[in-house]
Each structure stands twice: as C-alpha cells, then as structure tokens.
Amino acid sequence: MSTPRFLELPPGVRRADVATSSGTLATLQAMPTSGSCELHAALLVPGYTGSKEDFIGVLQTLAQAGRLVIALDLPGQYQSPGQDHPDDYSLAALGESIGELVKALGHGPVHLLGHSFGGLLARETVLASTAPLLSLTLMSSGPSAIEGPRATSARRLVAALGAAPTRDRVHRVWAEHLDGPARTSGVPEEIHAFLRARMLANDPGGLVRMAEELLGAPDRTAELAAVTALPKLVLYGENDDAWLPETQAGMAKQLRAERVVIPGAAHSPNVEAPETTARALTEFWTDAETPDRTGS
C-alpha cells in the first residue's frame, strides 16, 4: 500500500467534497500560494488501497506552477462513500466516475494522471471519451493486469476477505496481515494510525472487486494508442516492482508516449522522489498546453 511521508496539509491545500452525478468524492485541492491559476487544472487518481493523501508530497509544488491540482479518493476508498453494487467497482464504472468528477469540477479540460490501478482507470476515462482532457499520464502503471509480488498480495487479500466480505473481515485482514509490516517498516505512529484508518474505511466489497479488476485487467494499449490527439506520458521509478520497468517502457513505445524514469524511485515516485516527479509532470503538462499541441 502507498505510504505518505507526512499528513499535514501544505499551504494552499484544502480538503473538499465534490458532488457528482453518481455520488460524492473526497478530494484534496491545491492552489498556488501566490499568483493565480493561469494554467489548466490537473486531476490525480490514486491506486488500489491508496488515497488522495498519496499525492500530498507533490501537491504544493505542482500547484505553484500556476494551476489547480486535485487528488481524489475513488468511490468506496477511504473518505469517499461506497457504491451499492459490485459492478460499480469495475474498471469501466470507476473510469466513468473519474469522468463525472472532471465535469463536476467545471474547470474545463484537465490533465489526468493515474497511479498504478488508477492508471488503468484513467485509461478507461480516456477511452470513454466523455470528459474533456488535455493529457494523460500513466504513473507506475501497466498495459494489463498487475505483475509479480504485488499480484500475489492482491490474491491473498481477496482470499482473506472471502466471497462475502464484511468490515469485520477487513479488520481481521489488517490485524493479521498488514499491521505487523506497517509497524516494522518504521513509519511514525501518526502514519501508522492513518494507514489503519484508511484501510478500515475502505468498502469491503470494493476492495474485493477492485482487486479482481486489477488482477484481470485486459491489455487496451492499442485502443489507447489510437487516441492520437491526446498527449501521453509514461512515468515510473527505475525500481518499480508492480509492473516491470521494461513492461512500462514497451507500453510507452506502443503509445508513442513521452517516457520519464525517476532515478532511485520504486512504485510510488510521488512519495519517493516528489520534487523530481513534480518537475517532470509540470514540464509535460505545460508543454501539452502550448499552441502547437492544443491547437489553440
């Protein structure tokens, strides 16, 4: 699970709920602490068992370039209310929820970034063609189902939660499988308490269905490559252990996307190398807004 290094909101960052046509989504919204939002907004989508707090280390830096930057909790994730049916947690449904948020924000076309599982969802948003977008960034995400040890962890979580997941089972999973590793990782008590609260707040059915979607995601790279008018960036840490770096490099080539490899980072460059990551994103987003790229 992604682990932010701090929780105190930086200057210019506020917590806000946004009502959409399919439900309310919890967000963190960052504004420049000086100057105005002269550039287009960006929307950041977290991964499986993550949350908006995963981006807390980059929000202020990204906003200081002169844009509104929004990170969200997916439906059923941490502080966003859950959905009524398992199908509401499918890739397509969650991708639609992201598109609905873009429209509800009312800031015109946005730069869309998806981290890990969030990248698979952002891809769905693009392919649905229902939301105004300026660019797509796939951060530490892949062309299809997750690979390696993280896939094993997702399967174990599904097995532990069972066919009829309940909040009691989520509590048991935390106590038996996640609490110990979180403590031995050496995170401060405040971060440990946050990780526990976030995990226990997740919708049990959503945890299972999203894991199943992550483990069974089809390869839609060719379809995404056909969306030639949308600038694309593939960004990942050189030591990523979810999708192999070579897998992501191959995806970038097929997409004809720009590619940035973050030195020293693994699966969460937004946490592990926030300044380098923010600089790369700002450069890509600003370039995507230039007249020769946008046609304006």
ABEGO torsion letter per residue (X at the ends): XBBBABABBBBGBBBBBBBBAAEBBBBBBBBBABEBBABBBBBBBBBBGBBAAAAAAAAAAAAAAGBBBBBBBBBGBEABBBBABAAAABAAAAAAAAAAAAAAAGAEBBBBBBBEAAAAAAAAAAAAGABBBABBBBBGBBABBBBEAAAAAAAAAAAAAEABBBAAAAAAAAAAAAAAAAAAAGBBAAAAAAAAAAAAABBAAAAAAAAAAAAABBBAAAAAAABAABBBBBBBBAABAABBAAAAAAAAAAAGBBBBBBBGBBABAAAABAAAAAAAAAAAAAAAABAAAAGX
